[in-house]
Amino acid sequence: MRTRTVRWGVSAVVLVAAGMTLTACGPDDSPSASGSSSSASGASQATTGSGSGGSATAGTASGSQGSAGGGSGAGGGSAAGAACRTANLSFSSSGGMAEGEVLINLKNVGSKACSLHGFPGVDLKGRDGTVSAGRSKMAAPTVTLSAGQSTNFTLHYPPNNSGGSGVTFTSVVVTPPNETHSHTMSLGINVPADSNSAPTITVDPVGAGK
């Protein structure tokens, strides 16, 4: 997949248009392709569906259902279980270790073990449009979840400390690695709109740093 880096600017926010198609992929040899994300608080049940991503803004989290985006890529399950499907995962968000980080938590609510390997797809949506998170440079581990077990991934964003209104996301669309169905949950993230700050939004692979 191609790397997508989000650059913010007042003019860019105005021209942003929702509707770009998101594809969630497993890791490849250049871990800078599009990846995924979400902010503090909230949880939401998994739903299935397919749809599209796009490009634009960010905001704090609470659960909400939905579907969109999708795709498939390299990676996949392990001998301990098939690839985890969106329908068998629950999604929630919580605060990260530092400012500008949000953890997206994935719990296996199915009856069998399943595995996750790779980068999730993440589209952040707001009033001004949609933006897709890029991939970090972290290596992707294979994570096997027994029934009831959880893992997470980290969304990184530049917090708005500019004193201005910035740009706000109000929801996030998450597509697990190697899946074609997505889940939408509420999210609140605010990033600076100053073109000189040139912020980027990135996502780590599922289970990285654990």
PyMOL commands that set and color helices and strands:
alter all, ss='L'
color gray80, all
select helices_A, chain A and resi 10-15+86-88
alter helices_A, ss='H'
color red, helices_A
select strands_A, chain A and resi 43-44+82-83+89-95+101-108+114-117+121-126+129-132+134-135+142-145+150-156+167-175+183-191+202-203
alter strands_A, ss='S'
color yellow, strands_A
deselect
rebuild
show_as cartoon
